[in-house]
């Protein structure tokens, strides 16, 4: 029970740190005045501020990078939770999750440096993913 509390506390603290860094980055962007009026996904509103010599596309891309990192962390966490909670492959597939998304959520590429693919396939922690990978290939081939 105690380790669960520490893990939960670590998760909360990590989330707060990510939110604080994102907020600090967005405050910097709004104080520069280069992206104040821009809608995040609308490139038509981006402009280069030649008077101050600040390229707004640079700051826009930096903001998108931070947003993408936070988004991928959340997505990977949700994928792990779905597998942990025993969701059916059909439910996972209907959420639009590809086998590649699961591949990176479970950090299989990093694990391949430590374990062979055969060992990973036999590992009870990852066998569900390999089953989903085969099922996904069959489902999309239809």
C-alpha positions as CSV (number, residue, x, y, z in Angstrom):
1,X,0.0,0.0,0.0
2,X,2.9,2.3,0.8
3,X,4.5,1.9,-2.6
4,X,1.2,2.7,-4.3
5,X,1.1,6.0,-2.4
6,X,4.7,6.8,-3.4
7,X,4.0,5.9,-7.0
8,X,0.9,8.0,-7.0
9,X,2.7,10.9,-5.4
10,X,5.5,10.6,-7.9
11,X,3.0,10.7,-10.8
12,X,1.2,13.7,-9.4
13,X,4.5,15.6,-8.8
14,X,5.7,14.7,-12.3
15,X,2.4,16.0,-13.8
16,X,2.7,19.2,-11.8
17,X,6.3,19.8,-13.0
18,X,5.2,19.2,-16.7
19,X,2.3,21.6,-16.3
20,X,4.5,24.2,-14.7
21,X,7.1,24.0,-17.5
22,X,4.3,24.2,-20.1
23,X,2.8,27.2,-18.3
24,X,6.2,28.9,-18.1
25,X,6.8,28.3,-21.8
26,X,3.4,29.7,-22.7
27,X,4.0,32.8,-20.5
28,X,7.3,33.4,-22.3
29,X,5.5,33.2,-25.6
30,X,2.7,35.5,-24.7
31,X,5.1,38.1,-23.1
32,X,7.1,38.3,-26.4
33,X,3.9,39.1,-28.2
34,X,4.7,37.0,-31.2
35,X,2.0,34.4,-30.8
36,X,-0.5,36.3,-28.7
37,X,-3.2,36.2,-31.3
38,X,-2.3,32.9,-33.0
39,X,-4.6,29.8,-32.7
40,X,-2.3,26.9,-31.9
41,X,-3.1,24.8,-34.9
42,X,-3.7,27.6,-37.4
43,X,-0.5,28.4,-39.4
44,X,-2.3,31.2,-41.3
45,X,-2.1,33.4,-38.3
46,X,1.7,33.0,-37.8
47,X,3.7,35.9,-38.9
48,X,7.4,36.9,-38.7
49,X,7.9,40.0,-36.5
50,X,10.6,41.7,-38.5
51,X,10.8,44.8,-36.3
52,X,12.0,42.9,-33.3
53,X,13.8,40.2,-35.3
54,X,11.8,37.4,-33.7
55,X,10.6,34.6,-35.9
56,X,7.2,33.5,-34.6
57,X,7.4,30.0,-36.3
58,X,10.4,29.2,-34.0
59,X,8.5,29.9,-30.8
60,X,5.4,28.2,-32.3
61,X,7.3,25.0,-33.1
62,X,8.8,25.0,-29.6
63,X,5.4,25.3,-28.0
64,X,4.1,22.5,-30.3
65,X,7.0,20.3,-29.1
66,X,6.1,20.7,-25.5
67,X,2.5,20.1,-26.2
68,X,3.3,16.9,-28.2
69,X,5.5,15.6,-25.4
70,X,2.8,16.0,-22.8
71,X,0.2,14.6,-25.1
72,X,2.3,11.5,-25.9
73,X,3.0,10.9,-22.1
74,X,-0.8,11.0,-21.5
75,X,-1.5,8.8,-24.5
76,X,1.1,6.2,-23.4
77,X,-0.3,6.2,-19.9
78,X,-3.8,5.6,-21.2
79,X,-2.7,2.7,-23.4
80,X,-0.9,1.0,-20.5
81,X,-4.0,1.5,-18.3
82,X,-6.2,-0.1,-21.0
83,X,-4.0,-3.2,-21.2
84,X,-3.7,-3.3,-17.4
85,X,-7.5,-3.1,-17.0
86,X,-8.1,-6.0,-19.5
87,X,-9.9,-4.0,-22.3
88,X,-10.7,-6.2,-25.3
89,X,-8.7,-5.7,-28.5
90,X,-11.9,-4.4,-30.2
91,X,-12.3,-1.6,-27.6
92,X,-8.6,-0.6,-28.0
93,X,-8.9,-0.7,-31.8
94,X,-12.1,1.4,-31.7
95,X,-10.2,4.1,-29.8
96,X,-8.0,4.4,-32.9
97,X,-4.9,3.0,-31.2
98,X,-2.5,1.4,-33.7
99,X,0.0,-1.4,-32.9
100,X,2.8,1.2,-33.3
101,X,1.2,3.4,-30.6
102,X,1.3,0.4,-28.2
103,X,4.9,-0.5,-29.3
104,X,6.1,2.9,-28.1
105,X,3.9,3.1,-25.1
106,X,5.4,-0.1,-23.7
107,X,8.9,1.0,-24.7
108,X,9.6,-2.2,-26.7
109,X,12.4,-0.5,-28.8
110,X,14.3,0.3,-25.6
111,X,13.7,-3.2,-24.2
112,X,15.1,-4.8,-27.4
113,X,18.5,-3.6,-26.3
114,X,18.2,-5.7,-23.2
115,X,16.1,-8.7,-24.3
116,X,15.7,-10.6,-27.5
117,X,12.4,-10.4,-29.4
118,X,11.6,-14.0,-28.5
119,X,12.1,-13.3,-24.8
120,X,9.8,-10.3,-25.1
121,X,7.2,-12.4,-26.8
122,X,7.3,-14.9,-24.0
123,X,7.3,-12.3,-21.2
124,X,3.8,-12.3,-19.6
125,X,3.9,-8.6,-19.3
126,X,4.2,-8.1,-23.0
127,X,2.4,-11.1,-24.5
128,X,-0.9,-9.1,-24.7
129,X,0.8,-6.6,-26.9
130,X,2.1,-9.2,-29.3
131,X,-1.3,-10.7,-29.4
132,X,-2.8,-7.3,-30.2
133,X,-0.1,-6.7,-32.9
134,X,-1.1,-9.9,-34.7
135,X,-4.8,-9.1,-34.2
136,X,-4.4,-5.6,-35.5
137,X,-2.6,-6.8,-38.6
138,X,-5.4,-9.3,-39.2
139,X,-8.1,-6.6,-38.6
140,X,-6.6,-4.0,-40.9
141,X,-5.9,-6.6,-43.7
142,X,-9.7,-7.1,-44.1
